[in-house]
């Protein structure tokens, strides 16, 4: 059933093992740092010279939500370019080219990176898949189609964002 839905929606499924989101999710790899840096700079400017208000006890109030939203929508988000977003998918190995032609751009597979030692294995697996070998036996989602639901397996695949 799940496989049929992904086929209908022209979507590919992927298992992301726990602890690897910082290597495999585009926002974690490329967008978050420049976005957060721009937002922090705006916050620091507000702290230095912004219009602040205080509680009766003398504690400074947080910036107004509409001001924070303005920082996000009009300034911090615009610091993340379209090129950064597009490239972030490529460096995480997410592309429409399933033939391996863009695998050289995957950051974690480059020498000195976390998955460099797996590059050869991945290359061989892609070649095997592209030869049209029947992969049903190796389908990690086969039990989903059969209606089997293993909660323990789901917990292992859950991602803990910091």
DRENBA-430080 format. One record per residue (C-alpha): residue in one letter; x, y, z; residue number from 1. Coordinates in steps of 0.1 Angstrom, whole numbers. Each point is the difference from the previous one (the first is absolute). Layout:
 aa    xx    yy    zz   i
  A     X     Y     Z NUM
...
This chain:
 aa    xx    yy    zz   i
  X     0     0     0   1
  X    27    25    10   2
  X    20    -9   -31   3
  X   -30     5   -22   4
  X    -6    35    14   5
  X    36    10    -6   6
  X    -2   -13   -36   7
  X   -33    19    -6   8
  X    16    32    14   9
  X    33    -6   -18  10
  X    19     1    32  11
  X    30   -20    11  12
  X     3   -14    36  13
  X    32     0    19  14
  X    10   -13    34  15
  X    21    25    20  16
  X    17   -18    29  17
  X     0    18    33  18
  X    29    24     5  19
  X     5     7   -37  20
  X   -23    30    -5  21
  X    29    24     3  22
  X    14   -17   -31  23
  X   -31    -9   -20  24
  X   -26    27     5  25
  X     5    30   -23  26
  X   -10    26    26  27
  X    23   -14    26  28
  X    29    -2   -25  29
  X    -3    34   -17  30
  X   -28    24     9  31
  X    -2     1    38  32
  X    34    16     7  33
  X    -4    30   -23  34
  X   -36     4    10  35
  X     7    -1    37  36
  X    30    22    -4  37
  X   -21    27   -17  38
  X   -28    -3    26  39
  X    25     2    29  40
  X    16    31   -16  41
  X   -35    17    -2  42
  X    -7   -10    36  43
  X    34    14    12  44
  X    -7    33   -18  45
  X   -34     2    17  46
  X    17    -7    34  47
  X    25    27    -7  48
  X   -22    27   -13  49
  X   -36   -12    -3  50
  X   -32    13    16  51
  X    -3   -22    32  52
  X   -26    -1    27  53
  X     2   -13    35  54
  X   -23   -17    25  55
  X   -10    15    33  56
  X    28   -20    17  57
  X    25    16   -24  58
  X     6   -30   -22  59
  X     4     7   -37  60
  X   -27   -15   -22  61
  X     8   -21   -30  62
  X    -4    17   -34  63
  X   -35     2   -14  64
  X   -11   -30   -20  65
  X    -8    21   -30  66
  X    36    14     0  67
  X    14   -35     3  68
  X   -21   -11   -29  69
  X    12    29   -20  70
  X    36   -10     7  71
  X    -8   -35   -12  72
  X   -20     7   -31  73
  X    15    32   -13  74
  X    36    -2    10  75
  X    14   -33    14  76
  X   -17   -23   -25  77
  X    11    22   -29  78
  X    36    -6    11  79
  X    -4   -36   -12  80
  X     4     1   -38  81
  X   -18   -23   -24  82
  X    34   -14   -11  83
  X     7   -10    36  84
  X   -33   -18     2  85
  X     4   -18   -33  86
  X    35   -10     8  87
  X    -9   -12    34  88
  X   -21   -28   -15  89
  X    29   -11   -22  90
  X    25    -1    28  91
  X   -24   -21    20  92
  X    -4   -24   -29  93
  X   -36    10    -8  94
  X    -5     6   -37  95
  X   -21   -12   -29  96
  X    29   -17   -15  97
  X    -1   -36    13  98
  X    28   -12   -22  99
  X    27    12    23 100
  X    12    27   -23 101
  X    -1    26    28 102
  X    14   -22    28 103
  X    33    19    -2 104
  X   -17    30    15 105
  X   -12   -19    31 106
  X    20    17    28 107
  X     0   -29    25 108
  X    15   -23   -26 109
  X    30    22    -7 110
  X    35    -9    13 111
  X     3     8    37 112
  X   -38     0     6 113
  X   -21   -23    20 114
  X   -12   -23   -28 115
  X    31     0   -22 116
  X     7   -37     8 117
  X   -35    -9   -13 118
  X     4    17   -34 119
  X    11   -32   -18 120
  X   -28   -21    16 121
  X   -25    26   -11 122
  X    14     2   -35 123
  X    -3   -38    -3 124
  X   -36     0    13 125
  X   -10    27   -25 126
  X    15   -20   -28 127
  X   -19   -31    12 128
  X   -32    19     2 129
  X     5    15   -34 130
  X     5   -34   -16 131
  X   -36    -7     7 132
  X     7   -27    26 133
  X   -32   -10    19 134
  X     3    19    33 135
  X   -34   -10    15 136
  X    18   -24    24 137
  X    22    29    12 138
  X   -30    25     2 139
  X     2    16    35 140
  X   -36    11    -3 141
  X   -14   -35   -10 142
  X   -15    -5    34 143
  X   -19    33    -3 144
  X   -17   -12   -31 145
  X   -10   -33    18 146
  X   -17    20    27 147
  X    26    -9    27 148
  X     7    27    24 149
  X    30    -2    24 150
  X     0    28    25 151
  X    35    -9    12 152
  X    13     4   -35 153
  X   -17    34    -3 154
  X    17    12    32 155
  X    34    -9   -14 156
  X    -7    22   -31 157
  X   -12    30    20 158
  X    22    30    -4 159
  X     9    21    30 160
  X     6    36   -12 161
  X    19    20    25 162
